[in-house]
Amino acid sequence: MPAMYKVRPLHSAGVLPGHLPTCMYPVPNLHRAADTAAPPPQEEVDPSLQALESRQEEILKRLYELKSAVDGLSKMIQTPDADFDVTNIIQTDEFSPLTTNGADLDLMLGKDYGALKDVVINANPSLPPLSLLVIHSLLCERYKILSAVHTHSSVKSVPENLLKCFGEQTKKQPRHEYQLGFTLIWKDVPKPQMKFSIQTMCPIEGEGNIARFLFSLFGQKYNAVTSTLIDSWVDTAIFQLKEGSSKERGAVLRSMNAALGKSSWLVGNELTVADVVAWCALRQTGTANGAPANVQKWMKSCENLAPFSSVMKLIK
């Protein structure tokens, strides 16, 4: 069958016969051209940029050295047989004993002319916050307190001893002659709640948090290490002694026994809120009888104080 049309051959155009290339068309060698080309001129580095890089390297070096030092300290403190013991610092701490004069309530609670500062606490009678009752008694030794107990409609009945937990107010004086009001309302609440400024303050919840606040009214000053240890013992008493398992309580009793072997109280040589909360937790859970020797001795020291002995009557 003859072709439809004739095409002229292209390979003969511009190419000598017998020297046909293996590609469709010749391309100049770019690599060879690059090899022969002159190298590009190097840019000058800004001196300020060099200084910044040197400074960055120096800072990174110092940070690495600081990290190594901190890691060494943390290992030393966390090791059980470490030589460093923070409880030794407590001996040099300056405590303000509870027997000194009262602190400035206006400075701590704010000045409110013509009105009595009134602490209002809601608590469930099925689990009375014993530590708050102990602190109330301690506050009564320091300030003139107008105490009152009420029952909320959410509670059907309250034991007689809880209705009289503040005792009888023998001397009736005008309200403005008192320094502090302390009102306890037995109410169906999941955990104790406290306010001292009904209109403007959010409630403080939890027995441990309220105990910390009330104990601060004594005006005691602690250093950072002492405050941390006190807070730790308060949390341990609430979450492990009072609400924890039997295994957790056993571990806490061993820790308490070790701490009380070094000092008369849990933190240092003065009564703190940690002692109040821990004692109440032990008495309320019924684990005091099986406590180690140092803990037993410490509990007797607490119960020799009138505020503790008065609360003992509520749990018998």
DOPAZA-645771 format. One record per residue: residue in three letters; x, y, z of N, C-alpha, C, O in turn. Coordinates in steps of 0.02 Angstrom, whole numbers, plus 32768, in hexadecimal, padded with zeros to 4 digits. Example, Ala and Ser with C-alpha at 12.3 -4.5 7.8 and 13.67 -1.06 7.14 Angstrom:
// DOPAZA-645771
ALA82947EE4818682677F1F818682947F5B818682C87F5A81A7;SER82827F90816282AC7FCB816582858002818A829E80398192;
END
This chain:
// DOPAZA-645771
MET802B7FC48000800080008000802C803D800080558045802E;PRO8027806A7FCF805180A57FCC804380D48006800A80D8801E;ALA807A80FB80208071812A8057804481638042803D81738007;MET8024818180747FF681B88067801B81F680518004821C8026;TYR8058820280718080823D805D80C9822D806C80D781FE8091;LYS80F582538051813C82488058815A827C8087814A82B78083;VAL8186826480B581A5829080E781EF829480D88210826180CE;ARG820882CF80D7824E82D880CA827782C58107826482D9813E;PRO82AE829F810182D7828B813C82F782C8815C831082F5813A;LEU82F782C981A08312830281C5835A82F781DB837D832781EA;HIS837182B781DF83B382AB81FB83EB82C581D0842382CF81E8;SER83DE82D18192841482EA8166841C8335816A844D8350814F;ALA83ED8357818A83F083A0818D842283B581C2841483AD81FD;GLY845B83D181AE848C83EA81DD84B683B481FD84DD83C58229;VAL84B0837681EB84D6833F820A84FA831A81D284DB830781A0;LEU853B830F81DC856282EB81AA854E82A381A98540828681DE;PRO854C82848170853C823D816D85708213819285AC8220818B;GLY855B81E281B8858881B781DE859881D1822385B981AE824A;HIS8581820E8234858D822A8277854A823C82998542827282B5;LEU851E820E829684DC821A82B584E28217830284FF81E8831C;PRO84C68248832684C88246837084978212838B846881FE8368;THR84A481FC83C9847781CB83E9843981EC8406840881CA8415;CYS843A8230840E83FF8254842783DE827883ED83F7827A83B5;MET83A6829583FD838082B683C883A482F583AF83A383048374;TYR83C4831983DF83E8835583CB841F836283FF8417834F8439;PRO8455838083EA848D838B8419847D83C1844C845D83F3843C;VAL849583B6848D848C83E584C484D083F584E284F683C684F0;PRO84E0843184EC85218442850A85288424855084F784208574;ASN856484108565857383F385A68575842A85DB85A3845385DD;LEU8541842B8606853D845F8639856E84538672858684838690;HIS857D8413868285AB840586BA85F0841E86AA8613843986D5;ARG86048415866E8647842C865B864A8478865E867D8495866F;ALA86138496864D861284DF8650861584F886978634852B86A5;ALA85F584D386C585F684E7870B863B84DE8729865085048755;ASP865F84AA871186A1849E872D86D184D5871A86FD84E98740;THR86C884EE86DF86F6852186C886E3856786E0870A859686DC;ALA86A4856C86FA868E85AF871086B185C3875086C585978777;ALA86B88602875B86D9861C879786AB861487D3866F861C87CD;PRO86C68603880F869D85FB884B867C863D885E869A86738855;PRO863E8639887A861C8677888D8640869888C7865C867688F2;PRO863F86D788C8866186FB88FF863E86EE8942860086ED8945;GLN866586E48977864986D789BA8631871889D98651874D89D4;GLU85F4871289F985D8874D8A1985F9875A8A5C860B872A8A80;GLU860387978A6E862087A88AAE85ED879F8AE685B387B58AE0;VAL860187808B1E85D587738B5885D287B28B83860587D08B92;ASP859587C58B97858B88008BC185A987F38C06859A87C08C25;PRO85D4881F8C1F85F188158C6285BE880F8C9A85C787E98CC9;SER858788368C95855388328CC8853287EE8CCA851F87D58CFF;LEU852B87CE8C8E850F878B8C8C853E87588CAC8528872B8CCF;GLN858087608CA085B087348CC085AE873C8D0B85B2870A8D30;ALA85A887798D2385A487848D6C856587658D898567874A8DC0;LEU852D87698D6584EF874C8D7D84F487008D8284DC86E28DB2;GLU851486E18D4F851D86998D50854A86838D8A853C86518DAB;SER857F86A98D9785AC86998DCF8588869F8E11859186768E3E;ARG855E86D38E17853886DD8E55850686A48E6084FC868D8E98;GLN84E6868E8E2984B786578E2F84D986178E4584BF85F28E70;GLU851386098E2A853885CE8E3E854C85D18E88854A859E8EAB;GLU855F860D8E9F857286158EE58536860A8F14853C85EA8F48;ILE84FC86258F0084BF861C8F2884AB85D38F2B849A85B98F61;LEU84AE85AF8EF2849D85688EF284CC85408F1D84B885108F3E;LYS850B85538F1D853C85308F47852C853A8F91852F850B8FB8;ARG851C85788FA4850B85868FEA84CB85638FFF84C6854A9037;LEU849A85618FD2845C853E8FE2846884F38FEC844A84D49018;TYR849384D78FC484A384908FCB84C48483900F84B584529031;GLU84F384B09023851484A9906484E184B0909D84E5848B90CF;LEU84B284DF9096848084E990CA845284AC90CF844184979106;LYS843E849190968414845590968437841A90B9841883F590DF;SER8477841290AC849D83DD90CC849F83E69117849A83B5913D;ALA84A78425912E84A9843291768466842391978463840591CD;VAL842F8438917683EB842B919183DD83E1919383C083C891C4;ASP83F083BD915F83E68374915F840B8353919883F1832591B7;GLY8447836B91A6846D834F91DF844B835C9221844A8330924C;LEU84318399922B840E83A9926983CE8380927183C0836792A8;SER83A88378923B836983529240837783099251835282EB9278;LYS83AC82EC923583BD82A7924683D182A1928F83C1827092B0;MET83F482D592A8840B82D292EE83D082D6931E83CF82B39351;ILE839E8300930E83658309933B833582CE9337831A82B9936A;GLN832B82B392FB82FB827D92F38316823A930B82EF820C9316;THR835882339312837581F49329836481E99372836D8217939A;PRO834A81AE9386833681A393CC836F81AD93FD836281C59435;ASP83AD819C93EB83E481A3941A840C81E3940F844881E6941E;ALA83EA821693F6840D825593E884228276942A8401826E945D;ASP845B829A9427847382BB9464844B82FA94728449831194AB;PHE842C8316943F84078355944883C283479464839D831F9447;ASP83B08366949B836F835B94BB8350839F94C9836A83C694F1;VAL831883AE94A782FA83F094AD82DF83FC94F382D884369507;THR82D183C8951982B683D2955D82E983F3958A82D6841095BD;ASN832983EF9579835B841195A28355845C959D8369848095CC;ILE833A84759565833284BD955D82FD84D8958D8300851295A1;ILE82CD84AD959E829684C495C982AF84DD960C82918509962A;GLN82E784C19624830084D496668314851E96688313853C969E;THR8325853B9630833A8581962E830085AF961A830A85EC9616;ASP82C58593960F828C85BC95FB827285E29636827385C9966E;GLU825A861D962A823D8646965F81F2863C966181CE86509633;PHE81DA861D96978193861396A08176864B96CB8199866796F6;SER8137865A96BF8113868896EB80E5865E971780B0864896FF;PRO80F78652975580CF8625977F8088863D9786807986789780;LEU805B860D97948014861D97998003864597D77FCB866097DC;THR8031864B98058023866E9843802F86B9983E802286DD986E;THR804686D198048052871997FD8010873D97F27FDB871E97ED;ASN8013877F97EF7FD787A797E67FB8879B97A17FD987839774;GLY7F7887AB979B7F54879F975D7F7087C797237F8B87FD972C;ALA7F6887AB96E87F7E87CD96AC7F4B880296987F14880596B5;ASP7F5B882B96687F2F886096517EFD884396207F0D883695E6;LEU7EBF883796377E8C881A960C7E79884995D47E678833959D;ASP7E7C888A95E17E6C88BA95AC7E9E88B495737E8C88BC9538;LEU7EDD88A795847F1088A195517F06886195287F12886194EC;MET7EF0882A95487EEA87EA95267EA787E295037EA387C494CD;LEU7E7187FC95217E2E87F295057E12883194E47DDD882E94C5;GLY7E34886994EC7E1B88A694CE7DF388CF95017DD088B3952B;LYS7DF9891094FC7DD6893D95297D8F894795117D83895B94D8;ASP7D60893A953D7D198944952C7CF8896995667CE5894B9598;TYR7CF389AB955F7CDB89D495957C9189C695A47C6789C29578;GLY7C8489BE95E57C3F89B695FA7C23897095F17BE8896695FD;ALA7C4B894095DE7C3388FC95D37C6488CA95F27CA088D495F0;LEU7C498895960E7C728861962C7C87883095F67C5E881995CE;LYS7CC6882095F57CDF87ED95C67CC387A995DC7CD087939614;ASP7C9E878A95B07C7A874E95C27C8F871495957C8487169559;VAL7CAE86E195B37CC086A4958F7C84867595917C6D866395C7;VAL7C6C866295577C31863695527C4885F495327C6485F494FB;ILE7C3B85BD95547C50857B953D7C13854E95377BEC85479566;ASN7C0C852F94FC7BD984FA94F27BFC84B794F77C2F84AB94D6;ALA7BE0848A95207BFF844895297BC8841395317B9184229549;ASN7BD983D6951E7BA9839F95237BB0837D95677BE883699579;PRO7B7A8377958D7B7F835895D07B91830E95CE7BA682F39601;SER7B8882ED95957B9B82A795907BE6829D95927BFE826795A3;LEU7C0C82D195807C5582CF95837C6E8313959B7C85833B9572;PRO7C68832195DB7C79836395F57CC3837395ED7CED834895F9;PRO7CD483AF95D87D1B83C395D07D3A83D396137D39840C962A;LEU7D5683A296337D7083AA96767DA983DC967A7DB0840196AB;SER7DD283DE96467E0B840D96477DF48455964B7E14847F966B;LEU7DBB8465962C7DA184AA962E7D8884BA96747D8C84F4968A;LEU7D6E848896977D57849496DC7D93849F970B7D8F84C89738;VAL7DC9847B96FF7E05848597277E2184CB971C7E3384EE974B;ILE7E2584DF96DD7E40852296CD7E13855896E97E2A858D96FE;HIS7DD1854C96E97DA3857C97077DB3858697507DB485BF9768;SER7DC0855197737DD1855797BB7E13857C97C47E1A85A497F2;LEU7E43856F97997E838593979D7E7985DD978F7E98860797B0;LEU7E4E85EE975E7E418634974F7E1E865797897E2A86929795;CYS7DF4863297AD7DD1865097E67E028664981D7DF386909845;GLU7E3C864398207E6E865698517E938695983D7EB486B49866;ARG7E8D86A997FF7EB186E397E57E84871F97DA7E98875897E7;TYR7E48871497C17E1B874B97AF7DD8874597D47DC7871197F0;LYS7DB4877C97D27D6F877C97EA7D42876697B07D39878B9780;ILE7D27872A97B57D02870D977D7CB98702978F7CA986E797C4;LEU7C8E871897637C46870C976A7C3586CC97447C3486CD9706;SER7C28869697687C1E865497497BD4864397467BAE86559773;ALA7BC0862197107B7A860D97087B7785CD96DF7BA085C396B2;VAL7B4685A396EE7B3B856496C97AF3856496B17AC5857196D8;HIS7AE8855596717AA5855296547A9D8511962D7ACE84EF961D;THR7A5F8500961F7A4F84C495F87A2984D895BA79F784FB95BD;HIS7A4184C195807A2084D0954179E584A1953679E3846A9552;SER79B684B7950E797A848E9501798A844E94DA7960842094D9;SER79C5844994BA79D7840D949679EA83D394C479F1839A94AE;VAL79F383E295047A0683AF953579CA83A1956279AD83CF957E;LYS79B983629568797E834F9590798B835395DB7963836D9601;SER79C4833895F079D4833896387A1F833D96427A4683269618;VAL7A32835C96787A798365968B7A81834E96D37A59836296FE;PRO7AB4832696E27ABF831197277AC6834C97567ADF83819743;GLU7AB1834397937AB1837997C47AF7839397D17B0183CF97D9;ASN7B29836697D27B6D837D97E07B8883AA97A87BB183D797B6;LEU7B73839F97697B8983CB97337B66840E97357B828440971F;LEU7B288410974E7B05845097547B26847B978A7B2084B99788;LYS7B48845B97BA7B69848097F07BB5847A97EB7BD8847D981D;CYS7BCF847297AD7C16846797A57C4084A397B77C7C849C97C5;PHE7C2284DF97B97C46851B97CD7C3B852D98167C54855F982F;GLY7C17850298387C09850F987E7BD5854798867BB6855C9856;GLU7BCD855D98C37B9D859298D27BC085D598D47BF485DD98F3;GLN7BA3860598B17BBE864998B27BA3866B98F17B6B868498F2;THR7BCD866C99257BB5868399677BAA86CF99687B7786E69982;LYS7BD986F4994D7BD4873D994F7BB68757990D7BD6875198D9;LYS7B7C877399117B5D879098D67B7087DA98D27B5D880298FD;GLN7B9687EB989F7BAD883098957B93884A98537B8088239827;PRO7B91888C984B7B7C88A8980A7BAA888E97D37BE5888297DD;ARG7B8D888697987BB1886797617BF0888D974E7C22886F973C;HIS7BEF88CE97537C2888F6973E7C6488EF976D7C9B8905975C;GLU7C5A88D197A77C9288C997D67CBB888A97C87CF0888097E6;TYR7CA58860979B7CCA882497897CFB883497507CEF88639729;GLN7D30880D974C7D61881697177D5287EB96D97D6487FD96A1;LEU7D3187B396E47D26878496AD7CE6875C96BA7CD9874796F2;GLY7CBF875396867C848728968A7C9486E3966C7CB586DE9639;PHE7C7B86AE968C7C88866A96747C46864596757C2D863296AA;THR7C29863B963A7BE8861C96347BEF85D996107C0A85D695D8;LEU7BD785A496307BD9856196137B92854C96027B66854C962D;ILE7B87853A95C37B44852495AC7B4984DB95987B6D84C99569;TRP7B2484B095BB7B22846995A97AF48463956C7AB884729570;LYS7B11844E95357AED844E94F57B02841194CD7B3883F694D6;ASP7AD683FA94A07AE483C094777B1083D6943C7AF783E69406;VAL7B5283D794477B8383E994157BB683B1940E7BC4838F943F;PRO7BD283A793D17C03837193C87C44837C93ED7C63834C9403;LYS7C5883BB93F57C9583CB941A7C8C840F943B7C6484379424;PRO7CB1841D94717CA9845E94937CB6849994657CE184969439;GLN7C9084CE946F7C97850B94487C9B854694787C7B854694AD;MET7CC3857894667CCC85B294937CCC85F3946C7CE685F69434;LYS7CAF8626948A7CB3866B94717CBD869894AD7CA3868B94E4;PHE7CE386CF94A37CE4870294D87CCB874594BE7CC3877494E4;SER7CBE8748947D7C9E878294607C67876894327C75875693F9;ILE7C2A8767944A7BF4874594277BE7876393E27BD8873F93B3;GLN7BED87A593DC7BDA87C5939D7C1087BF93687C0087B7932D;THR7C5087C1937A7C8587C893497CB3878C93427CDB878A9313;MET7CAF875C936E7CE28727936F7CC786E693537C8F86D19362;CYS7CF086C5932A7CE1868093157CEE865193507D1B865E9377;PRO7CC7861C93577CD285F093917D1385CA938D7D2A85B79357;ILE7D3185BF93C77D6A859293CD7D4F854E93DF7D298546940F;GLU7D62851B93B87D4784D893C27D7D84A893DB7DB784AE93C9;GLY7D67847894047D958445941D7DAD845594637DBF848E9472;GLU7DAD8422948E7DC1842D94D37E09844594D97E1884729501;GLY7E36842894B07E7C843C94B47E86848594A07EAD84A894C0;ASN7E65849B946B7E6D84E194547E51851294877E6E85479493;ILE7E17850194A47DFA852E94D67E26853095147E2F85669532;ALA7E4184F795287E6D84F595627EAB852195577EC085449585;ARG7EC7851F951B7F01854A950C7EEE859495147F1485BB9532;PHE7EB485A694F97E9F85EC94FB7E95860295447EAE86379558;LEU7E7185DB956B7E6385EE95B07EA285F295DA7EAA861E9604;PHE7ED085C395CD7F0E85C395F57F3A85FF95E47F628615960C;SER7F31861995A67F59865495937F45869295BC7F6A86C395BD;LEU7F0A869095DC7EF486C996037F1E86D296437F1987069664;PHE7F4786A096537F7486A9968C7FB086D4967A7FD586EA96A6;GLY7FBA86E196397FEF870D9624803486EE9626806687139627;GLN803986AC9626807B868C9627809D869295E3807C869095AF;LYS80DF869995E5810686A095A88136866695A28159865595D2;TYR8138864795678165860F955B818E861C951C8179864294F0;ASN81C985FC951881EE860194DA81D085D194A781A285AC94B6;ALA81EB85D2946B81CE85AC943381D08561944181A0853D9432;VAL82078549945C820E8501946981DC84EA949D81BB84B69495;THR81D5851094D381A684FE9508815E84FF94EE813884D194FD;SER814C853394C98108853694AD80F984FB948080C284E09481;THR812A84E69458812184AD942C8116846D945380EB84459441;LEU813D846394878135842794B080F1842594D480D283F194D8;ILE80DC845F94EC809B8462950E8063845194DD8037842894ED;ASP8064846F94A180328460946F80328416945B7FFE83F89451;SER806E83FA9457807383B39445805383869479803083579468;TRP805F839594B98040836D94EF7FF4837694F17FD0834694FF;VAL7FDC83B294E47F9483BD94E37F73839494AC7F41837294B7;ASP7F908396946F7F75836F94387F7A832494467F4C82FE9436;THR7FB1830E94647FB982C894747F8482B194A77F68827B94A0;ALA7F7682DC94D87F4482CA950B7EFE82C494EC7ED8829794FE;ILE7EEE82F194BE7EAA82F194A17EA282B9946E7E7282939471;PHE7ED182B294407EC8828594077EE0823E94147ECA820F93F2;GLN7F0D823494457F2681F194517F1081D594957EFC819C949A;LEU7F1581FF94CA7EFE81E7950B7EB281E3950E7E9681B09524;LYS7E91821794F77E49821B94FF7E2381F894C77DF081D894D3;GLU7E3C81FE94897E1881E394507E3C81AA942C7E22818F93FC;GLY7E77819894437E9F816594217E90811E94397E6581139464;SER7EB380EF941B7EAB80A8942C7ED38098946B7EFA80C29483;SER7ECB805C94857EF0804794C07F3B804594B37F63805394DF;LYS7F4E803294767F95803194647FB2807794647FEA8081947B;GLU7F8C80A7944A7FA480EC944A7FAA810794917FDA812A94A1;ARG7F7A80F794BC7F7C810E95017FB980F195257FDA8114954C;GLY7FC880B29518800380949537804380B79522807080C2954C;ALA804980C994E3808480EC94CA808A813194EA80C1814894FB;VAL8051815494F280528196951080658192955A808C81BC9572;LEU804C8160957D805E815895C480A9814C95CD80C7816595FD;ARG80C68127959F810F811C95A48135815D95978167816B95B8;SER811D81849567813E81C59559813681F495948164821895A6;MET80FB81F595B280EF821F95ED811C820A962781388234964A;ASN812281C99631814B81B09668819481C5965F81B581D69690;ALA81AC81C4962081F081D9961381F98224961F822B823A963C;ALA81C8824C960881CD8295961181C982A9965A81ED82D59670;LEU819D828796808194829896C781CD827D96F181D3828D972C;GLY81F8825396D48234823E96F88269827496F9829882709720;LYS826282A796CD829282DE96C9827B831D96EC82A483459701;SER8239832696F3821F8363971381DE8353973681C0831E972B;SER81C983809761818C83759789814D8379975F811B83599770;TRP814F83A09729811583A896FE8127839496B78162838896A8;LEU80F6838F968B810383769648813483A29622815D838995FC;VAL812F83E4962C815C8413960A81798442963D815784709655;GLY81B88438964F81D88465967E81C4845896C681AD842196D7;ASN81CD848B96EF81C284859737818584AA9750817F84B7978C;GLU815884BC9723811A84DE973680DF84BD971580E5849F96DF;LEU80A684C19735806884A79719805684CD96D98058850A96D7;THR804584A896A4803084C796657FEE84A896507FD4847A9670;VAL7FD384C296197F9484A795FF7F9D845E95E97F6C843995E7;ALA7FD9844A95D87FE6840495C57FD683D595FF7FB983A095F5;ASP7FE983E9963C7FDB83BF96777F9083BA96837F7683859693;VAL7F6D83F3967C7F2583F396887F0083C596577ED8839C966C;VAL7F0E83CC96177EEB83A595E47EFD835B95EA7ED2833095E3;ALA7F3D834C95F67F52830695FB7F3482E496387F1D82AB9634;TRP7F33830796727F1682EA96AE7ECC82DB96A47EB482A596B6;CYS7EA8830A96877E608301967C7E5382C7964B7E2482A19655;ALA7E7D82C096187E75828A95E87E7F8246960A7E5A821795FD;LEU7EB1824296357EBD820296597E8381F196877E6E81B8968A;ARG7E6B822396AB7E34821696DA7DF3820596B57DCC81DB96CB;GLN7DE88226967E7DA9821D965A7DA781D996367D7181BD962D;THR7DE081C096217DE2818095FE7DED8145962C7DE9810B9616;GLY7DFA8151966C7E03811B969C7E4580F696957E4A80BD96AB;THR7E77811596767EB880F4966D7EEB810996A27F2580F6969D;ALA7ED6812F96D47F05814897057F1E811197337F5881139749;ASN7EF480E097427F0880AD97727F428082975A7F6B806C9782;GLY7F46807697187F7C804D96FE7FB8807596E57FE0805B96BF;ALA7FBD80B496FA7FF380E096E2803580CE9705803480B4973D;PRO806F80DC96E580B080CF970380BC80FB9741809481279751;ALA80F380ED97648100810C97A58105815897A180E6817B97C9;ASN812C81719771813481BA976C80F381DD975C80E682149774;VAL80C981BD9733808881DA9722805B81DA975F8036820A976B;GLN805D81A59787803481A297C4804881D997F4801D81FA9812;LYS808981E397FC80A182189829808C825D9810807982889838;TRP8090826797CF807B82A797B1803082B397BB801C82EB97C9;MET8008827F97B47FC0828797BD7FAF829A98057F8182C19810;LYS7FD3827F98357FC78292987B7FDA82DB98867FB982FE98AD;SER800F82F1986580228337986B7FEC836598507FDE839A986C;CYS7FCD835098187F95837797FD7F5B8378982D7F3D83AD9839;GLU7F4A833F98487F0E833998727F17835A98B67EE7836398DB;ASN7F56836B98C87F61839199057F4D83DA98FD7F4783FE992F;LEU7F4383EF98C07F2C843398B27EE0843598B47EBF8408989A;ALA7EC4846998D27E7B846D98DD7E53846A989C7E208448989B;PRO7E67848B98657E3F848798277E37843F980E7E02842E97F3;PHE7E6B841698147E6683D197FE7E3B83A7982D7E12837E9817;SER7E4383B1986D7E1C838A989D7DD2839998997DA8836D98A5;SER7DC083D898887D7983E898817D5B83C698447D2083B39845;VAL7D8283BF980F7D69839D97D37D64835297DE7D3B833097BF;MET7D8E8337980B7D8B82F0981B7D4582DB98327D2F82A39825;LYS7D22830898537CDF82F8986C7CAD82EE98327C7B82CC983B;LEU7CBB830C97F87C8D830797C07C9282C4979D7C6382B0977A;ILE7CCA82A097A57CD4826297807CCE822597AD7CDA81ED9797;LYS7CBB822F97EB7CB281F598187C6A81DC98147C5881AC9836;
END
